[in-house]
Structure formats: C-alpha cells, structure tokens
Amino acid sequence: MKLVKIITLLLFSLLTIHTQEMPDEACLDCHINGAWSPLSSTPNFNHSRQTDFPLVLSHQDLSCKQCHRGKSIEDFHLFKSNGLECSNCHQDMHQNYWGKQCEECHTPENWSPAQAFRKHDETLLPLIAGHHLNDCYACHTSPQTMPSLDCVSCHFANFADDLEAHDGVDANGDCSACHAPTNWNQILALNHDIFFPIYSGVHRWKWPSCSTCHTQAGVYNDFTCFGSGCHSVSNMYGRHCEGSGCESCNGFTYPRSGVTASDCLFCHPQGNKNTCGD
C-alpha cells in the first residue's frame, strides 16, 4: 500500500513539473487529434494575431523549427525565438551599413536585390531608365544618410561640361524640364515631343544637336526651321506657293516674304509634311 502511494506521488510530481514547463496553449491548438504530425491546417493559434511577428508572404512557408529551436521537446515548446530583427535570421550582407531597418529596402516577399529596387520606386526618386543601372552606393555615399534629390548633387559635372548650352539656366533649377533619366545627353527625351516631336515622326533624329534648331544658347523658346541646312526659305516658298497664289491653312496664308519658324509651326504643329494643322 505504501509503495502505491509513493508511485502515485511520483507520477503526480512529474505531471506537475511537465505542466509548469509547457505553455498554457492546449496541444489541439496546433496539433490534430490522434497524431502529432502534420500540424492542423486550421490551428486555433494564430501567429499573426497573437504575436509581435505577423507571418506574411514567404514567412508563411516556414516551419516552426526554423525560428523556434530547442534541445528537447519541452524546450522547443517554450517557443523561444532568435529575436525579431531580420539579421537574427538573415545574414546582413551590408554589415550594418544601412542600419537595422531592413524593411526600408526588403520585404518578406523575398530577400533579393530586385525586390529592393521595386521598394525604391515607392520613394521620391523612382529608379527608372538610367537610374536603375546605378549601384546603391553611387548615391548613398554615407551610412544611414539620405542623399539629396537635387539633380545637380550628382550631375554637376555634366552641367559644368556644357555651360554654354546652359547659359542663363540656374544649376539648382528643375533639370527634368529638359532632361530625362534615360541619358543626360538625351535632351527632352520625354518632354520635347509634347511641344514638337523630334523623337518620333518625320523629325526623329534629324538633328545632330540642340543648336540645330535652337541657335541662341540657353534660349530654348526661340527656334528656327531653316538653320543647319534643314529647310530653306526658297524651297519652302516653292512648295507652298504657285504663281501669285499661296496655300492657306485655317485662315492663315503662307507669307510671300518674311516667313518665320512660327509660321511653319502654325500649320505643322506635329511636323508632318502634307497636312494642314497635322
């Protein structure tokens, strides 16, 4: 009888110790009835709602043991983690150059550099065209310091190399009014066609430089259609006038003398050859 009491007391003690070591969650919160593995597909425990680390995107595919380790079953079920910082699980290839806010460039979707570039597009400087080809350190030269968004902070050398063309232009002005991120020398690659198509249509690449049409350096609202051998006044007169009569377009008659580039633009705002008003 005394032996039975001793065995009962020992079993009760072991059960009490095990209960103290195990967390309060019931086994069936994660496991299915009748088997330890696999885990339930619809567990009562919700990691995203009940912890400080929501499992989203690629983190949803992880097994519990990849983050929670233990030398024994009891130790594992304490669910101790390595920590909530990304570097606790991911090797910091930047050696803390950018700090510990990995989510500013990376997302749980994947850890690849391509994802970092997509994340950058949410900033005030989307990496499009030529900017997408730069290495991060070309602009981010100081650890954990945001670079200036002024074009001149990176492109002053380009600006200074062609001061004649920038005569009267403020170096701190809006460079995007004339330049596009495709190439610094591709002036108005995105904008010029709004005013007059030179990157499309019949005038596409028919000019070697801006000065072909803009003969006054830095004065881009003044232009000519007759410079650099493009069009001659006599040739245009022969095309638009026959004898004593000249062609008309929307109430405007081609001038018999003193024709200007603005006259050309009035009838050919898109630069097409044969249509009045394009």
trRosetta pair geometry for C-beta under 8 A, 3 or more apart (Angstrom, degrees):
i j d omega theta_ij theta_ji phi_ij phi_ji
1 4 5.8 -50 -154 29 34 112
1 5 6.8 34 149 -18 63 103
2 5 5.7 -53 -155 34 36 114
2 6 6.5 37 149 -22 67 103
3 6 5.6 -52 -150 33 34 112
3 7 6.5 32 153 -17 67 104
4 7 5.9 -54 -148 37 31 109
4 8 6.2 32 154 -19 65 108
5 8 5.7 -56 -147 38 29 112
5 9 6.2 31 154 -21 64 108
6 9 5.8 -57 -151 36 29 112
6 10 6.4 29 152 -20 64 106
7 10 5.7 -55 -149 35 31 111
7 11 6.4 29 154 -17 65 106
8 11 5.9 -56 -149 37 30 109
8 12 6.3 29 154 -19 64 108
9 12 5.7 -56 -148 37 30 111
9 13 6.3 33 153 -22 64 106
10 13 5.6 -54 -149 34 31 113
10 14 6.5 29 154 -17 65 105
11 14 5.8 -53 -147 37 32 109
11 15 6.3 32 154 -19 64 108
12 15 5.7 -56 -148 38 30 112
12 16 6.3 33 153 -22 64 107
13 16 5.7 -55 -150 35 30 112
13 17 6.4 29 154 -18 65 105
14 17 5.7 -53 -146 36 32 110
14 18 6.2 31 155 -19 66 107
15 18 5.8 -54 -145 37 30 111
15 19 6.3 31 155 -21 64 107
16 19 5.8 -55 -149 35 29 112
16 20 6.5 28 154 -19 63 106
17 20 5.8 -58 -153 34 31 111
17 21 6.5 25 153 -17 65 108
18 21 5.9 -60 -150 37 31 108
18 22 6.2 20 158 -15 68 111
18 74 7.2 -116 -139 -105 72 125
19 22 6.1 -60 -141 39 29 104
21 74 4.8 2 137 -172 134 123
21 78 7.5 -73 173 -69 73 102
22 74 6.7 -92 -73 -138 74 82
22 77 5.8 -14 -132 115 78 133
23 77 6.3 -137 7 151 97 89
23 78 6.7 142 -46 -120 98 41
23 79 6.8 -4 -36 12 147 113
25 29 4.6 -83 178 38 107 154
25 30 7.2 60 137 -17 133 103
25 45 6.0 18 -145 -76 148 126
26 29 5.1 121 65 -23 73 96
26 44 7.9 25 57 52 100 143
27 30 7.0 -83 -177 47 43 84
27 31 5.1 -28 161 37 86 122
28 31 6.0 -76 -103 68 38 76
28 32 7.6 55 -136 -129 76 17
28 33 6.2 12 -113 -68 115 81
28 40 7.6 65 -173 -40 59 143
28 44 7.4 52 117 2 73 124
29 43 6.0 56 153 -176 57 94
29 44 4.2 -85 -139 58 73 109
29 45 4.6 72 154 -31 111 98
30 39 5.5 -47 165 -148 82 110
30 40 6.3 -175 171 24 29 101
30 43 4.8 13 -114 -134 48 133
30 44 7.7 -90 -51 41 46 76
30 45 5.6 -17 -69 25 87 126
31 35 7.4 -154 -179 94 101 53
31 36 5.6 -47 -136 -138 134 47
31 37 8.0 -56 -132 -61 97 35
31 39 6.2 -81 -98 -127 48 62
31 40 6.3 106 160 -24 9 95
32 35 5.7 6 77 58 99 88
32 38 7.5 42 4 79 121 59
32 39 7.3 139 -18 -175 85 25
32 40 4.8 139 -64 -81 79 81
35 38 7.7 23 118 24 121 39
38 41 8.0 43 110 -55 118 77
39 43 6.5 -22 163 -63 107 122
39 64 7.9 108 -51 -19 153 125
40 43 4.6 131 75 -76 110 69
43 46 7.5 171 93 -67 91 50
45 50 6.4 -89 -164 42 74 152
46 49 4.1 25 105 31 124 108
46 50 5.4 121 72 -4 71 102
47 50 6.6 -71 -120 53 18 89
47 51 5.4 -23 -169 20 61 124
47 53 7.2 -41 163 86 99 81
47 54 7.4 128 116 -137 81 35
47 55 5.0 39 93 -9 128 119
48 51 7.3 -45 -94 47 10 85
48 54 3.9 47 -139 -137 87 79
48 55 5.5 -105 -65 30 92 71
48 56 7.3 84 -109 -52 126 80
51 54 7.7 174 77 -65 86 40
52 84 6.4 -42 107 -101 113 146
53 81 7.6 146 1 -133 154 172
53 84 5.8 -151 -78 -123 113 97
55 59 4.6 -140 -148 116 69 105
55 60 4.9 116 148 -87 102 62
55 62 7.5 -129 -140 40 118 104
56 59 6.0 41 51 46 41 111
56 60 6.5 -4 -149 -40 12 102
56 108 5.3 114 85 70 84 150
57 60 6.6 164 76 3 17 101
57 107 6.9 64 23 139 168 96
57 108 4.1 143 60 107 120 98
57 109 4.7 -88 -166 -86 150 49
58 61 5.8 -51 -166 26 53 112
58 62 7.8 67 142 -36 68 91
58 108 5.4 -158 39 162 84 77
58 109 6.3 100 -17 -168 104 17
58 110 6.1 105 -40 -81 147 54
59 62 5.7 -31 -163 1 50 119
59 108 5.0 -50 -13 -160 105 130
62 66 4.7 -110 -169 56 105 140
62 67 6.4 60 143 -21 142 107
63 66 5.2 109 61 -13 74 100
64 67 6.9 -83 -172 47 39 87
64 68 5.3 -33 166 42 82 116
64 79 7.8 -68 -172 -117 112 93
65 68 6.4 -77 -110 70 31 71
65 69 6.5 72 -165 -93 69 64
65 76 7.3 -23 -106 -148 86 124
66 89 7.9 57 150 -140 93 127
67 81 5.5 -9 158 -132 97 95
67 82 6.6 -112 -160 8 66 98
67 89 7.0 -38 -106 -87 84 134
68 76 6.4 97 134 -165 99 71
68 79 4.8 -40 -133 -140 144 57
68 80 6.5 127 -143 61 80 44
68 81 6.0 -52 -86 -86 73 66
69 76 6.9 -63 178 -112 23 81
69 80 7.6 -58 57 77 60 91
69 82 7.9 47 12 -57 109 91
70 73 7.4 104 101 -120 128 6
70 74 7.5 -144 160 82 144 43
70 75 3.2 170 -168 109 114 90
70 76 3.2 -145 41 -64 128 55
70 77 7.3 -66 18 5 166 46
70 78 6.6 127 -92 33 137 94
70 80 7.1 114 -75 34 94 102
71 75 5.2 23 43 55 67 159
72 75 4.5 94 50 8 78 104
72 76 6.8 -139 92 -7 39 86
73 76 5.7 -52 -146 34 30 113
73 77 6.4 22 157 -14 64 109
74 77 6.0 -62 -148 39 29 106
74 78 7.3 41 149 -32 60 94
75 78 5.9 -43 -165 11 37 115
75 80 7.9 -41 173 14 76 117
76 79 7.7 41 158 -67 49 48
81 84 7.3 60 111 -60 139 62
81 88 7.8 60 147 139 91 150
82 88 4.1 153 122 166 109 116
82 89 6.2 132 67 -63 146 78
83 88 3.9 -174 62 -87 102 151
84 88 7.2 79 39 11 14 144
85 88 5.0 114 69 -20 78 99
85 100 5.8 -45 -147 -170 120 121
86 89 6.8 -79 -172 48 44 86
86 90 5.1 -26 162 38 86 119
86 92 7.8 108 101 -81 96 89
86 100 7.4 166 35 -171 93 73
86 102 4.0 -39 26 25 158 153
86 103 7.6 174 -45 -42 133 73
86 106 7.3 107 -139 73 160 137
87 90 6.2 -75 -105 70 33 73
87 91 7.6 40 -144 -143 71 16
87 92 4.6 -8 -114 -46 112 113
87 100 6.6 -82 -3 -130 122 90
87 102 7.4 166 -41 -44 77 132
90 102 7.4 104 69 -134 138 166
90 111 6.2 -176 -133 -123 139 142
92 95 6.1 136 117 -75 102 24
92 96 6.1 42 145 -50 149 60
94 97 4.3 -107 166 36 97 101
94 98 5.1 0 135 7 159 99
96 99 6.7 40 -169 -98 69 19
96 100 7.2 -12 -128 -60 85 72
97 143 5.0 -123 -167 -116 63 102
97 144 7.8 -168 154 -33 47 76
98 101 7.4 -105 138 58 92 76
98 102 7.8 98 97 -96 121 52
98 104 7.5 -149 163 65 122 124
98 105 7.1 -17 164 -6 162 136
98 140 7.8 12 -98 158 95 152
98 143 7.1 -133 -78 -153 30 75
98 144 6.4 131 -157 -75 34 69
99 143 7.6 131 -39 170 78 93
99 144 4.8 83 -39 -96 114 117
101 104 4.8 50 126 -16 105 113
102 105 6.7 -77 -173 49 50 87
102 106 5.0 -24 160 41 92 118
103 106 6.4 -78 -105 70 31 70
103 107 6.9 65 -144 -97 72 53
104 119 7.3 127 147 149 39 135
105 115 8.0 102 149 107 67 81
105 116 4.1 11 172 -135 99 98
105 119 5.4 150 -154 79 35 145
105 120 7.2 13 -126 -57 78 84
106 111 6.0 9 -148 -132 133 55
106 115 6.1 60 -134 104 60 120
106 116 6.0 -28 -72 -80 63 86
106 119 7.1 -92 -57 -24 14 157
107 110 7.6 29 74 35 77 45
107 115 5.9 -126 32 171 90 126
107 119 6.5 169 -29 -79 102 120
109 115 5.9 177 75 -126 111 137
110 115 5.3 174 69 -40 85 144
111 115 7.3 -154 162 39 3 138
112 115 5.1 106 65 -1 77 98
112 116 7.6 -134 108 -3 50 86
113 116 5.2 -50 -156 30 47 118
113 117 6.7 49 148 -21 71 96
114 117 5.7 -49 -155 30 37 112
114 118 6.8 36 148 -16 65 102
115 118 5.6 -52 -151 36 38 112
115 119 6.4 42 149 -22 66 104
116 119 5.5 -52 -150 34 34 115
116 120 6.6 42 149 -28 63 101
116 136 7.9 -31 135 -78 137 131
117 120 5.5 -48 -153 26 35 117
117 121 7.3 45 148 -28 60 94
117 127 5.6 -90 -160 65 89 144
117 132 6.7 63 -161 -144 131 88
118 121 5.8 -42 -163 16 40 116
119 122 6.1 -48 -174 19 47 112
120 123 5.6 -42 -169 13 54 118
120 125 7.5 -42 169 88 96 78
120 126 7.1 126 122 -135 79 42
120 127 5.0 34 104 -11 130 116
121 126 4.4 40 -138 -133 69 92
121 127 6.3 -90 -72 30 75 75
121 128 7.8 80 -114 -53 101 85
123 126 7.1 169 62 -68 71 48
124 149 5.9 -40 110 -106 122 149
125 131 7.3 -133 162 -178 99 157
125 149 5.8 -159 -60 -127 118 98
126 131 7.9 114 109 83 51 140
127 131 4.8 -137 -145 116 63 102
127 132 4.6 111 149 -90 96 65
127 134 7.6 -128 -141 42 113 98
128 131 6.1 39 51 48 42 109
128 132 6.2 3 -138 -38 12 107
128 181 5.6 103 85 77 83 143
129 132 6.5 147 65 6 19 102
129 180 6.9 29 52 144 174 94
129 181 4.2 138 65 103 121 93
129 182 4.3 -87 -169 -86 140 54
129 183 7.9 -108 161 -29 121 56
130 133 5.9 -53 -165 23 47 113
130 134 7.8 56 145 -33 67 94
130 181 5.1 -152 41 159 91 72
130 182 5.6 110 -24 -171 102 17
130 183 5.9 137 -60 -74 141 47
130 184 7.8 -110 88 -31 171 69
131 134 5.9 -38 -164 6 48 117
131 181 5.0 -39 -15 -171 104 131
134 138 4.4 -110 -173 53 107 144
134 139 6.4 64 138 -22 145 103
135 138 4.9 114 62 -22 76 100
136 139 7.1 -80 -175 45 39 88
136 140 5.5 -20 159 31 81 121
137 140 5.9 -73 -113 69 38 80
137 141 6.8 86 -177 -94 68 51
138 141 8.0 -32 159 -65 15 87
138 154 8.0 58 145 -136 94 124
139 147 4.8 -124 167 20 86 163
139 154 6.7 -35 -107 -86 86 133
140 145 7.4 151 -156 70 77 69
140 147 6.0 -121 -89 -28 49 113
141 145 8.0 -44 69 72 61 115
141 147 7.0 83 14 -89 85 114
142 145 3.8 -4 93 40 111 135
142 147 8.0 142 30 -77 91 76
147 153 6.7 160 170 126 98 144
148 153 4.0 148 73 -57 123 164
149 153 7.8 83 56 22 12 136
150 153 4.8 103 75 -18 89 102
150 172 6.5 -32 -153 -142 135 75
151 154 6.7 -77 -172 48 44 90
151 155 5.1 -25 160 33 85 125
151 175 3.9 -64 50 20 163 143
151 176 7.4 174 -51 -38 139 76
151 179 7.4 125 -156 68 159 137
152 155 6.0 -80 -112 66 31 77
152 156 4.8 60 -176 -76 77 83
152 159 6.1 -13 -120 -10 89 152
152 171 5.2 86 -113 159 148 89
152 172 6.0 -75 10 -93 148 52
152 175 7.3 162 -48 -44 73 129
153 156 7.3 26 -99 -29 8 104
155 158 4.4 -39 -173 36 87 120
155 159 6.0 93 128 -25 84 94
155 175 7.0 79 73 -123 145 170
155 184 6.2 173 -140 -116 127 133
156 159 5.3 -54 -149 37 38 115
156 160 6.0 34 155 -19 71 107
156 171 6.9 42 -124 -173 87 125
157 160 5.8 -54 -141 39 30 108
157 161 6.3 38 156 -29 63 105
158 161 5.9 -52 -149 26 29 115
158 162 7.3 -15 165 16 59 104
158 184 4.8 -69 -156 169 156 153
159 162 7.2 -94 -164 52 26 79
159 163 7.6 61 149 -84 65 64
159 166 6.1 35 -165 -45 81 169
159 171 5.6 102 154 -131 155 94
159 175 8.0 -96 -82 -104 114 124
160 163 6.2 0 -155 -58 42 98
162 165 4.5 -11 156 29 107 116
162 166 6.2 102 107 -11 80 100
163 166 5.6 -73 -146 52 36 101
163 167 7.0 74 151 -66 67 68
164 167 6.0 -10 -165 -37 36 107
164 217 5.0 -74 161 -147 77 152
164 218 7.9 -131 156 -33 43 99
165 210 6.6 89 -143 60 122 137
165 211 7.6 -106 -104 -53 97 100
165 217 5.7 -113 -106 -153 33 93
165 218 6.6 142 166 -61 32 68
166 169 4.2 -91 -169 50 77 123
166 171 7.6 62 158 -84 143 70
166 218 6.1 57 168 -96 14 102
167 217 4.6 65 21 120 127 107
167 218 3.6 -121 68 -20 75 144
168 218 4.2 126 38 153 104 140
168 219 7.3 42 47 -64 152 69
169 173 6.1 -104 -180 29 80 143
169 218 5.7 -145 -24 -139 94 104
170 173 4.0 112 72 -39 95 103
173 177 7.4 -46 141 17 109 128
174 177 4.9 85 100 -23 100 103
175 178 6.7 -75 -174 50 52 87
175 179 4.9 -20 157 37 92 121
176 179 6.2 -78 -105 68 33 72
176 180 7.3 69 -144 -96 72 44
176 191 7.8 122 157 -38 68 138
177 191 7.0 -128 -175 106 37 176
178 187 5.5 -30 167 -158 93 88
178 188 5.4 -55 -159 -58 54 83
178 191 7.2 -106 -113 57 22 136
178 220 7.3 -158 -102 -63 119 171
179 184 6.1 -8 -149 -143 133 53
179 186 7.6 99 -147 74 69 63
179 187 6.4 -57 -91 -121 62 52
179 188 7.4 -51 -75 -49 24 41
179 189 7.8 20 -164 12 42 92
180 183 7.6 24 79 38 85 52
180 186 6.2 -53 51 96 101 105
180 188 7.2 71 -23 -161 100 10
180 189 4.0 -97 31 55 138 102
180 190 4.1 126 -99 -5 133 104
180 191 7.1 180 -62 -6 103 87
182 186 5.2 -42 86 62 110 147
182 189 5.0 -73 37 87 133 163
182 190 7.6 149 -9 -41 114 96
183 186 4.0 80 66 -4 100 111
183 189 7.1 91 42 -38 83 150
186 189 4.1 25 137 -57 111 125
187 192 7.1 69 121 -47 77 133
187 210 5.6 -2 54 -70 163 121
188 191 4.7 -89 -150 66 80 88
188 192 3.2 85 135 -42 127 101
188 193 7.9 161 146 -9 98 61
188 198 7.7 58 95 51 117 120
189 192 7.3 17 -63 15 11 106
189 199 6.1 93 -148 -82 59 156
190 193 7.9 -81 173 26 24 102
191 194 5.7 -44 -171 14 55 117
191 195 7.6 31 147 -3 75 100
192 195 6.1 -66 -164 43 46 100
192 196 6.7 -47 167 63 81 67
192 197 7.7 114 118 -122 84 26
192 198 5.4 -38 128 33 133 109
192 199 6.6 111 70 -9 111 105
193 196 7.4 -91 -130 90 31 26
193 197 4.5 35 -136 -108 84 68
193 198 6.9 -134 -79 29 70 59
193 199 5.5 -78 -57 43 116 98
193 200 5.8 47 -123 23 135 107
196 203 7.6 -2 150 57 93 159
196 265 7.2 -71 -93 -123 127 108
196 269 7.3 -121 -102 -178 80 55
196 270 7.6 -179 -140 -123 58 29
196 271 6.3 98 -171 -42 89 113
197 200 4.7 -66 -168 66 123 82
197 201 4.2 87 107 16 137 129
197 203 6.1 139 103 52 74 110
197 204 7.4 -30 148 -66 97 76
197 270 6.0 25 10 -162 117 71
197 271 5.7 -124 58 26 90 130
198 203 5.0 -64 -116 120 58 115
198 204 6.9 135 168 -101 37 37
198 205 7.9 120 163 -43 75 31
198 206 7.6 -116 -152 39 82 84
198 207 6.4 -28 -161 21 124 127
198 271 8.0 126 -75 -46 57 165
199 204 6.1 42 -179 -125 20 82
199 205 7.7 59 -122 -43 48 72
200 204 5.5 14 -122 -80 11 113
201 204 5.9 152 62 -35 46 92
201 270 6.3 -164 -107 161 158 88
201 271 5.3 108 130 78 142 118
201 272 6.8 -97 -158 -72 120 70
202 206 7.5 11 139 -30 61 144
202 271 5.7 -155 53 133 96 103
202 272 6.5 122 0 -114 123 43
202 273 6.2 91 -48 -41 170 95
203 206 5.0 -98 -157 28 53 123
203 207 7.3 14 179 -18 94 103
203 271 4.8 -59 -16 176 120 157
206 230 7.3 92 137 -126 115 102
207 210 7.7 71 140 -90 131 21
207 212 4.0 -166 -154 60 102 156
207 213 6.3 -40 -122 -20 149 100
207 228 7.6 81 -134 92 81 152
207 230 7.7 -6 -91 -88 88 125
208 212 6.0 130 42 -60 69 126
208 228 7.8 -147 27 -175 101 146
209 212 5.7 139 64 -24 59 91
210 213 7.1 -75 -178 48 47 84
210 214 5.2 -23 156 42 87 118
210 220 7.6 -46 -178 -110 125 101
211 214 6.0 -77 -109 75 36 71
211 215 6.2 75 -168 -110 75 41
211 217 7.3 -14 -99 -85 108 72
211 228 8.0 121 116 -57 73 135
212 227 6.6 166 176 99 47 106
212 228 4.5 -71 -146 29 75 164
212 230 7.0 100 168 -51 104 123
213 223 4.6 4 157 -157 98 102
213 224 6.1 -170 -158 55 55 59
213 225 7.3 13 -130 -86 97 41
213 227 6.8 160 -109 53 32 116
213 228 7.9 -76 -55 23 45 127
213 230 7.6 27 -83 -25 81 161
214 217 7.9 101 131 -97 99 26
214 219 6.8 180 -171 81 102 63
214 220 5.3 -23 -123 -117 149 59
214 222 6.7 104 -139 82 76 68
214 223 5.5 -46 -82 -101 66 77
215 222 7.6 -75 47 117 76 104
215 224 5.9 13 -12 10 118 124
215 227 5.6 -180 -65 -89 122 167
216 219 3.9 -9 101 44 117 123
216 222 5.4 21 33 77 124 132
219 222 4.7 6 132 27 111 114
220 223 7.6 21 -173 -61 48 97
223 261 5.6 -140 99 134 77 160
224 227 4.4 80 92 -12 130 106
224 261 5.0 -145 -130 -54 36 137
225 230 6.2 -118 175 100 53 129
225 231 5.1 -7 142 41 91 129
225 261 4.4 150 -7 -120 91 90
225 264 4.7 -6 -6 37 163 167
225 265 7.9 -170 -48 -44 129 80
226 230 6.6 -145 -131 63 14 94
226 231 5.3 -75 -101 80 57 80
226 232 6.4 85 -148 -115 94 28
226 233 6.0 13 -123 -48 143 78
226 236 8.0 -85 -93 -8 102 136
226 261 7.1 -129 -4 -72 87 91
227 230 6.4 30 70 13 47 108
229 232 8.0 -15 -144 -57 45 91
231 235 6.5 -138 -170 74 69 119
231 236 5.7 51 168 -53 115 115
231 264 7.6 123 74 -107 162 151
232 235 4.2 85 63 8 95 107
232 236 6.8 -169 86 -7 48 85
233 236 5.9 -61 -148 40 29 108
233 237 6.2 32 153 -23 65 106
233 259 5.9 158 -137 55 96 116
234 237 5.6 -51 -147 33 31 113
234 238 6.5 32 153 -19 63 105
235 238 5.7 -54 -152 35 32 112
235 239 6.6 27 151 -17 64 107
236 239 5.6 -57 -148 37 35 111
236 240 6.0 8 162 -1 70 115
236 259 6.6 -147 100 111 133 163
236 264 7.6 -66 -144 -92 151 108
237 240 6.4 -72 -138 49 26 93
237 241 5.5 -25 -178 26 69 118
237 254 7.9 160 -121 147 56 125
237 256 7.8 72 -137 -149 113 46
237 259 7.3 -161 -71 -10 88 145
238 241 7.2 -61 -103 54 15 79
240 246 5.7 29 134 -159 89 91
240 247 4.8 -99 -164 24 78 112
240 254 4.2 -177 148 -139 133 174
241 245 6.8 174 -155 97 71 40
241 246 4.0 -33 -99 -99 91 84
241 247 7.1 -118 -74 -2 47 74
241 254 6.2 -138 -58 92 90 128
241 256 6.9 92 -101 -109 156 73
242 245 5.9 -14 66 69 76 87
242 246 7.8 153 19 -93 56 39
246 253 5.6 101 86 176 108 91
246 254 4.1 -127 164 64 123 98
246 255 7.6 -116 125 33 171 6
246 256 6.4 -145 -35 -73 142 76
247 253 7.4 168 95 -148 36 60
247 254 5.2 48 58 -8 76 123
247 276 7.8 -150 158 -86 119 118
248 251 7.1 -3 177 -123 110 5
248 252 6.5 159 -159 80 69 39
248 253 4.6 -33 -99 -93 88 70
248 254 7.4 -125 -80 -6 40 73
249 252 5.3 -25 67 61 77 93
249 254 7.9 65 2 -50 100 81
249 266 7.1 141 89 121 124 94
249 267 4.2 90 63 -115 167 106
249 276 3.9 -163 -127 -153 107 115
249 277 6.2 173 179 -35 113 84
250 266 7.9 -139 61 159 119 96
250 267 7.7 -178 23 -104 104 72
250 276 6.7 171 -18 156 87 114
250 277 5.9 86 -32 -61 129 125
252 263 7.7 -177 163 -146 131 78
252 266 5.6 -35 78 134 174 140
252 267 6.8 -137 81 -63 127 97
254 259 7.2 -2 -174 -103 80 122
254 263 7.2 99 -134 169 61 124
254 267 7.8 -21 -80 -27 89 154
255 258 5.7 -69 143 70 145 78
255 259 5.0 177 63 -79 109 72
255 263 6.2 -84 7 -120 111 157
259 263 5.1 -104 -158 57 77 152
259 264 7.6 77 167 -45 107 85
260 263 5.1 115 57 -3 66 97
260 264 7.6 -123 106 0 47 85
261 264 5.4 -48 -157 32 44 115
261 265 6.4 43 147 -20 70 104
262 265 5.5 -52 -144 37 36 113
262 266 6.5 50 152 -33 65 97
263 266 5.7 -44 -153 19 32 116
263 267 7.4 7 159 3 60 102
264 267 6.8 -78 -164 46 30 91
264 268 5.7 -39 168 44 71 112
265 268 6.6 -84 -121 69 24 69
265 269 5.9 58 -180 -99 70 60
266 269 7.5 -1 -147 -58 10 87
267 276 5.5 -58 -158 -141 95 67
267 277 6.5 -68 -154 -51 48 48
268 271 5.6 75 155 -98 106 21
268 272 6.1 -153 -146 52 93 57
268 273 7.9 28 -124 -95 132 16
268 275 7.9 118 -109 73 75 66
268 278 6.0 91 -147 -48 48 105
269 277 7.0 6 11 -156 105 48
269 278 5.5 -119 53 21 75 129
270 278 3.7 148 31 -176 110 165
271 278 7.4 38 33 -89 37 140
272 275 5.2 4 104 36 131 101
272 278 4.6 130 23 -117 117 94
275 278 5.4 102 89 -110 112 32
